[in-house]
Amino acid sequence: MELGKDTYVNGQKIYELKDNQLTFYYKDSKLKAQGPFENGMLQGKWTFYRATGQLWEIGHFKNDLKDGSWIRYDRNDTIEYNETFQNGKICKK
């Protein structure tokens, strides 16, 4: 994954990489997503948030591809779906 531009026009950081932990931010500085970044790739458990700060999705990556459990929550904090991926492709149920 290529990170590219690191700030919004308003000067806010788009992302920050510290100790193999990559964090993305919205333009207003609220947390957007966070998880491990190793050898230039998304790895392990990642957590994603809506612009409101509400939990949106939790999923796992392996070498930049979705791999393992992915759970998405609706705006009422109810599980919208729970899927399993392998090498970036959804597993058949």
Stockholm file with secondary structure:
# STOCKHOLM 1.0

chainA/1-93         MELGKDTYVNGQKIYELKDNQLTFYYKDSKLKAQGPFENGMLQGKWTFYRATGQLWEIGHFKNDLKDGSWIRYDRNDTIEYNETFQNGKICKK
#=GR chainA/1-93 SS CCCCCCBCTTSCBSEEEETTEEEEECTTSCEEEEEEEETTEECEEEEEECTTSCEEEEEEEETTEEEEEEEEECTTSCEEEEEEEETTEECCC
#=GC SS_cons        CCCCCCBCTTSCBSEEEETTEEEEECTTSCEEEEEEEETTEECEEEEEECTTSCEEEEEEEETTEEEEEEEEECTTSCEEEEEEEETTEECCC
//
